[in-house]
Amino acid sequence: MLEVPQPSREMTPTGYDFRGSTVFVSGGTSGINFGIADAYAKAGARVAVMSRNAERVETAAAKLRRHGNEALGFVGDVRDMEAVRRSLAGTHEEFGEIDVLVSGAAGNFLAPALDISSNGFRAVIDIDLVGTFHVLRAGFDFLRRPGASLINISAPQSTFPSPMQVHVCAAKAGLDQVMRVLALEWGPYHVRVNSIVPGPIADTGGLAKLVSDTERSRIEGRIPLRRVGTIDDIAEMALFLGSERASYITGALIPVDGGISLLGGRNYAGEPEQTPQEMP
Ligand code: NAP
């Protein structure tokens, strides 16, 4: 029987104690992913983030250090397995075994399938799906085993077919299956793998791309809890999944969405901008 280390129960202001833990967040320099990185830094963890834009990486790492712990930033594209491996190896070298690994990098744009080129489709599959495989697979070699928690950031499009989102629907559905298979294969190492499915989240690049201000109030009227989510709503779930309080949870797809998934597949973007005359 493998011994799973039990972290101390002493708390930080977040209600969690991740002091002595190492956290890596891919795409962790803005929006939801940065919010997760920041929550872990606040909870005492040493956090590393990775994304493509050097300035964004530098700014994110500096903000994380304000919580008083070491933080690292790596410039890299999740589509490049070697760059991913280098970032993870660098984190491992500086901070030791990785306790929590978050895969959050994603790309998105609104377009009907008829207007999406092979390259456009492939770019989203490469970032969201192949990129996540790179992060989790390369990450495995640097994880605390037993005990690590892996968290994918999925999206409602993984379950609900959404017009103008064929590329994202395909990529995120694949990502959910990667999560489930790895939960099966890596469970015996006491490595947990789960996905968070955020609903529409305020103050993020993702929501800004998909929804106008008018659209936003229409969406809020449909969400059972009558508000869009916050970055903190998602960070809270990520802290829980990374903690020993979630030690029996693996292979789960967890919506944090004010209940909007109960209503099925209506997309944030509404209906495609095609009139019946234009339809084939
Ligand atoms: P965001 O603010 O647009 O941030 C995306 C991050 O990913 C950025 O830090 C970006 O930095 C990085 N990134 C993009 N492509 C990358 C690549 N190829 N390699 C490495 N890093 C890359 O995103 P968000 O809206 O907060 O969304 C975060 C996650 O939540 C995504 O997985 C998204 O699908 C999911 N989600 C969001 C919402 C929402 O309402 N926003 C709803 C459901 C699901 P660089 O540009 O520097 O690379």
Residues whose N, C-alpha, C, O or C-beta is under 5 A from the ligand:
A	BS01	NAP	G27 G28 T29 S30 G31 I32 N33 M50 S51 R52 N53 R56 G76 D77 V78 R79 G104 A105 A106 I127 I153 S154 A155 P156 P198 G199 P200 I201 T204 G205 G206 L207
